[in-house]
Amino acid sequence: SESYSRTIETLGLIGTAPAKIRVHYDDYRLHEVKEDKPPDDDASLVGKTYVLDATDGTVTVHGDDGKEVAAGEADTLRRLHADLGQDDPLVVALGDRPIPVGKAVPLREALFLPLAGLGSSGEFKDGTVTLVEVRAVNGRPAAVFDWSAEMKTDQDNGLAITWRLKGRAVVAVAPAETLSTTMTGALDASGHKMKDGARVDMIGAGTVKNDRTITAL
């Protein structure tokens, strides 16, 4: 599980995309458990301010005072800000094709990835997306999309996982910008591996949740 609350000040743009930012992490918590390894609990970003710059195509990370940042923190920040200097991926995936209000249409993989926020790993199966309505959000017209999809992944530990996901995205219309995304899902896992010369059958289930909200100050 990973959660954070952060405040971002834009210092530079490439086109309309933020490319240089000052970010302060009001809160950050990462808890990760892997097989045969001790749990990883990380709160290293809490209360710290960083400057990230992607104007030259690669993301550089420094403290607000200009000093170097520990390698582990820098790697985490690059992952959390992987879209720095790039156009809004959900807006790009929506494109300029017309979408009827109130009608479920097939979900394309290119649109599924930014909606789910899970990256490019996994095998997308199918899904649908519906433009539910266009309404005012903080005084701006915004489109509300509901979606559902199924995906499968193969893990290094021999598990095959089926992801049954659904979510909602709110996208401002003018200018186009993702305001919030929510995703929840159920996971079914099965597989086997060899351990100490014996076959071990594995089965399990779980849940996933991913919420993201942008508040303009």
N, C-alpha and C positions, 0 to 999 in steps of 0.2 A: 504494500500500500504506500502511496506517495501523495502528499497534500502540501499545498503552499498558498500563501497570500503575499502578493508582491505589488509594489507601486513602481510604474515605469515612466520615466521622462524621456521623450524623444529628443535626441540631439542632432540627428541627421537623417536624411531620406535618400533613397534611390527611387526615383519616380514618386509614387505615393506610398511606398513601403518603408517603414522604419528600418534604418540600417545601422544607426549608432544610438545607443540608449544608455541611460543611467538607471539602474534597477536596485531597489531596496527590498530585501526579503523580510517582511514583517513576521512571517512564520514559515517554517519548512520542516517536514518530517518524512523520513523514508524508513520503512520497515520491510526487510526482504529476507525470506528464508529459502535456502537452497539445500538440496540433498547432500548429506555428509559434510556440511559446513555450518559454522556457528551463525546465528542470526545477525543481520547487518542492520544496525540502527544508526541513522545519520541525521543530525540536526545542524550540520556545519554552516549552513547559509543564514541561519536565524540572526536577525539584527544587523546584517552586513550590507554594504552598498558596493556595487560593482559598475564598471563601465565596460560595455561590450561594443565592439566595432566590426562591422562586416562590409564596410564601404569598399574594401579592396578585394572582396570575394571570399576571404577566409575570416573566421570569427576570432578576434583577439580579445583577451580578457585581462583586465587590470582592476585593482582596488580603486576606490574613489580618490585615493591619494596618489594614484599613478604607480603604486608598487606592484610587483608580481604577486600572483595568486597561486596558492598551493595547487599542484597538478590535479589532485582529486576533485577539488572544488571547481577548477576550470573545466574539467571534463563534464561534471554535472551541469554547469551553466551552459556549456555548448549544446548539451542534449536538450535542456529545458528551453533554449532559445534557438533551436535548429532552423526556425523559419525567419530568422533575422535577415533583413535585406531582400526578402522574397515577397511577392504578392500574396494576398490572402488566399490560401489553397482552396478553401471552400468556395469563395467567390469565383476563382479561376475554373473550378470543376463545374460550377453551375453554368458557366458560359453565357451565351446569348440566345440559346434556344428557348422557345416559349414553353411555359409550364402551366397547364390549366389549374385553376383553383378547384379544390375539392375532389380531384380525380387521382386515384393511385396509379402511378406509372412505374415501369420496371426501373430498378435502381442499378445504375452503372457502377462498375468497380472504381472508376476514377472519382466518382462522387462519394462512394461508400467510405473510402479511406479517410478523407478529412472529416466526414461526419462522425465516424467511430473514434478517430484519434488514436488508432492502434498501429500506425506505420504501415509498411508494405509487406510485412511478414504474414504468411497464411494464404490459404486458397479460398478466394471468394466464391460462394456458391450462387446465391440469388437473393433478391430482396425487392422491396417496393418503397417508393417515397411519395408523399402527398403534400402539396402546397395547401395547408389548412386554411390560411387566411392572410390578409395583409392588414396590419393594425399599427397604431401609433405606440412607439416605445420611447419614452423620454423625449417626446415631441418629434420623433423621426418616424417616417413610414418604414415598416419592417415586415418581411415575409417570414411566416412561421411554417416550418417543414416538420412533419412526422415521418419516421422511416422504421423499417424492420429488415433484418437480413440474417443470413446464415453464413458462417465461415468455418473452415477447418484448418488446424495446425498440427504439425508433427514436431514433438519436442525431442531434445537430445537424450532424455532419459527413457525413451521408448514409448511415451504416452502420445496417443492421438486424441486431440481435443476438438469437440464440436462446440462452436460458439453460436448461440441463438440470441441475437441482439436487437434492441430497439432504442429509439431516442428521439430527441427533438432538437432542432436548430433554429435560431432566430437570427436573421440576416437583415441589416439595415439596407434600404434600397438606394438612397442617394445621400452621400456617396455609399457605394456598396462596401459593407464591412460586417464580419461576423461579430455578433453581440454576445451570444451564448450558445453552448452546446451541452446536451446531457445525453448520457448513454448508460443503459443498464443491460445486463444479460445473464443467462444461465449457461453454465459450462458442464458438459459431460465428457469424462475422460476414461479411456481404456487402453490397454496395451500389455506388453510383457517385456522382461529383460532377463538376462542370465546373471546370477550372483552366486559366487562360491560353487560354480558348476551346476547349479539348479535353476530351473525356470521359475521366475516369479511373475505371477499374473497380477495386474494392477487395474483397479477401477476406482473411479471417484467422481465427485461433482463439486461445483463451486459457483460463485457469482462474481461479476465484474461490474464496476461502476466508474464513470468518468464524467465529471462535471467541470465546465469552464465558463466563466462569466467575465466580460470586460466592462468596466465602468469608466466612462470618460469623466475626467475632473476638469 
